[in-house]
């Protein structure tokens, strides 16, 4: 009689320990450096519109813990007849999971800030307008990282929660 009671109490105690509850939840921490290495493989991207050629390069993820956002920063440059133009762009968008690719993508890019770094054009307005309106809208979804390449043991579905902290994102599955 005592032996079955000990087994039942042991199972009950095991079920109520913090270690057991951790088994139900899994998480993966993805550092900004990991995402930036993946972005470096996708850039530079060359675009052209109405005679204006532009190169988008140096893409980096910006993780802001203050306003709990993830943004994408990159450099755009154009040149024509020894005239140079470059600007730093910051985009906001949505981080979405693509089930087929088993990857998180940065979608629906919207320009958040635009800062001219260099401008030796006689008239840079057409170039700036093309970059802001047409060239940016032509971006495909940008792959931030592939889950299975990071960790083969994480669930292959959208995380239930994403926590933003300094220099990293924590993906949590329940």
Secondary structure, 3 states (H helix, E strand, C coil): CHHHHHHHHHHHHHHCCHHHHHHCCEEEEEEHHHHHHHHHHHCCEEEEECCEEEEEEEEEEEEECCCCEEEEEEEEEEEECCEEEEEEEEEEEEEEEECCCCEEEEEEEEEEEEEEEEECCCCCHHHHHHHHHHHHHCCCCEEEEEHHHHCCCCCCCCCCEEEEECCEEEEEEC
